[in-house]
Amino acid sequence: EIIALIKSPKTISKETILNWMSLEDLTVRAALYMLTDKAWNYIKPPLSMQEQCSFMRRYLIECLEKNLETKEDELIHTGFEAAWEIASWMKHLRKIKGTSTVLSDIAADLERLYRKSNDMTKNRITTGAREHIFEDAELVTLFDKWRRDPQLRSAYAAALEWGKAHRK
């Protein structure tokens, strides 16, 4: 149903979107992620920034963590795809007024996930997301806590080195 709405958009009630956002099914949320990107202007009334960003953050962090590399459904982001999407999204959000809370929430989610993760997930967070986030010098301050934390310091330094080398 969601894919059909993407291909043939028509007015979609906000209530329907919010109901889909609350589902645990990652395939449904992947399709919804695509719909809110491609057909957002058909959602009536529109989603608030908080509703949209909260959904996007939860979806992308779950994809980053689960890393469904061999999947039947091509809509679901792999771990690295989600990491790259997070980095790109944070760079985009930084340019929009009123997004500082959203950015802080994403940074906090990345920290929580990093602390509880295995080495492979930590690598996705560092090389897939944070290195690319650090290409934007203004976003580095969101991760200052990492610089001072013994458990996070080396990952911070590696991402910072990459970010500095790849800034435009």
VMD Tcl script that draws the C-alpha trace (Angstrom):
set ca {
  {0.00 0.00 0.00}
  {2.79 2.44 0.89}
  {4.73 1.66 -2.29}
  {1.59 2.24 -4.34}
  {1.25 5.68 -2.74}
  {4.83 6.49 -3.72}
  {4.22 5.48 -7.33}
  {0.81 7.12 -7.59}
  {0.68 9.79 -4.93}
  {-2.59 11.09 -3.60}
  {-3.57 12.75 -0.36}
  {-2.52 10.67 2.64}
  {-3.84 11.42 6.09}
  {-1.32 12.37 8.74}
  {-3.07 9.95 11.11}
  {-2.35 7.05 8.73}
  {1.31 8.07 8.48}
  {1.65 8.34 12.27}
  {0.07 4.89 12.67}
  {2.55 3.40 10.19}
  {5.42 5.17 11.96}
  {4.54 3.38 15.19}
  {4.78 -0.10 13.67}
  {7.74 -2.32 14.53}
  {7.97 -3.85 11.04}
  {11.20 -2.53 9.54}
  {10.03 -3.18 5.98}
  {6.95 -1.01 6.53}
  {9.09 1.73 8.07}
  {11.57 1.52 5.18}
  {8.75 2.06 2.70}
  {7.40 4.87 4.85}
  {10.87 6.46 4.97}
  {10.85 6.51 1.17}
  {7.29 7.82 1.05}
  {8.00 10.72 3.40}
  {10.94 11.64 1.18}
  {9.27 11.31 -2.20}
  {5.63 12.18 -1.47}
  {5.81 14.30 1.69}
  {3.72 17.05 0.12}
  {0.75 14.65 -0.14}
  {0.57 14.15 3.64}
  {-2.29 16.27 5.01}
  {-1.98 17.93 7.39}
  {1.81 17.89 7.11}
  {3.99 16.12 9.66}
  {5.71 18.37 12.16}
  {9.49 18.55 12.03}
  {9.57 16.67 15.36}
  {7.36 13.86 14.05}
  {9.33 13.45 10.82}
  {12.79 13.73 12.37}
  {12.00 11.44 15.29}
  {10.79 8.77 12.87}
  {13.81 9.17 10.59}
  {16.23 9.01 13.52}
  {14.71 5.84 14.97}
  {14.57 4.12 11.60}
  {18.14 4.97 10.57}
  {19.66 4.10 13.95}
  {17.89 0.72 13.89}
  {19.17 0.03 10.37}
  {22.70 1.07 11.40}
  {22.53 -1.32 14.34}
  {20.89 -4.31 12.63}
  {22.90 -4.07 9.40}
  {20.62 -6.26 7.31}
  {23.11 -6.91 4.51}
  {21.36 -9.95 3.10}
  {17.77 -8.96 2.94}
  {14.79 -9.84 0.85}
  {13.49 -6.30 0.90}
  {15.73 -3.84 -0.91}
  {14.00 -0.86 0.71}
  {15.65 -1.41 4.09}
  {18.94 0.46 4.48}
  {22.03 -1.62 5.24}
  {24.12 -0.51 8.18}
  {26.50 1.53 6.07}
  {23.71 2.99 3.96}
  {22.01 4.15 7.15}
  {25.30 5.58 8.46}
  {25.87 7.56 5.26}
  {22.26 8.74 5.32}
  {22.67 9.94 8.92}
  {25.81 11.89 8.00}
  {24.17 13.49 4.99}
  {21.02 14.27 6.95}
  {22.96 15.91 9.80}
  {24.82 18.11 7.32}
  {21.47 19.10 5.81}
  {19.85 19.77 9.20}
  {22.71 21.97 10.34}
  {21.70 24.50 7.69}
  {18.10 24.66 8.94}
  {17.11 26.95 11.77}
  {15.58 25.24 14.79}
  {17.19 21.82 14.36}
  {19.72 21.90 17.18}
  {17.65 19.55 19.36}
  {17.26 17.07 16.50}
  {21.01 17.15 15.88}
  {21.76 16.64 19.58}
  {19.33 13.72 19.69}
  {21.03 12.04 16.72}
  {24.46 12.52 18.29}
  {23.18 11.06 21.60}
  {21.69 8.06 19.77}
  {25.01 7.44 18.01}
  {26.81 7.57 21.35}
  {24.37 5.14 23.02}
  {24.61 2.74 20.12}
  {28.41 2.97 20.02}
  {28.73 2.19 23.74}
  {26.63 -0.98 23.53}
  {27.87 -2.25 20.17}
  {30.30 -4.85 18.92}
  {33.38 -3.83 16.95}
  {31.68 -4.16 13.55}
  {28.86 -1.80 14.51}
  {31.34 0.61 16.10}
  {33.21 0.62 12.80}
  {30.01 1.47 10.88}
  {29.31 4.32 13.28}
  {32.87 5.70 13.00}
  {33.64 5.18 9.32}
  {30.13 5.31 7.91}
  {28.66 8.16 9.92}
  {30.95 10.17 12.18}
  {33.89 10.56 9.81}
  {31.51 12.05 7.26}
  {29.69 14.12 9.87}
  {33.07 15.56 10.90}
  {33.60 16.82 7.36}
  {31.37 19.67 8.59}
  {33.41 21.45 11.25}
  {30.29 22.90 12.88}
  {28.94 19.43 13.66}
  {32.07 18.30 15.50}
  {30.98 20.16 18.65}
  {28.03 17.77 19.00}
  {30.59 15.09 19.83}
  {32.81 17.03 22.27}
  {31.93 14.56 25.00}
  {33.64 11.83 22.95}
  {36.92 13.75 23.00}
  {37.01 13.72 26.81}
  {35.73 10.17 27.38}
  {38.44 7.46 27.57}
  {36.08 4.87 26.01}
  {35.26 7.14 23.06}
  {38.42 9.21 22.61}
  {40.18 7.08 19.99}
  {37.04 6.82 17.82}
  {36.63 10.58 18.11}
  {40.25 11.19 17.06}
  {39.99 8.88 14.06}
  {36.78 10.52 12.85}
  {38.20 13.99 13.42}
  {41.31 13.20 11.39}
  {39.18 11.96 8.49}
  {36.82 14.90 8.75}
  {39.61 17.49 8.69}
  {41.22 15.81 5.68}
  {37.96 15.83 3.71}
  {36.50 19.25 4.45}
  {35.68 21.44 1.49}
}
mol new
graphics top color blue
foreach p $ca { graphics top sphere $p radius 0.5 }
foreach p [lrange $ca 0 end-1] q [lrange $ca 1 end] { graphics top cylinder $p $q radius 0.2 }
display resetview
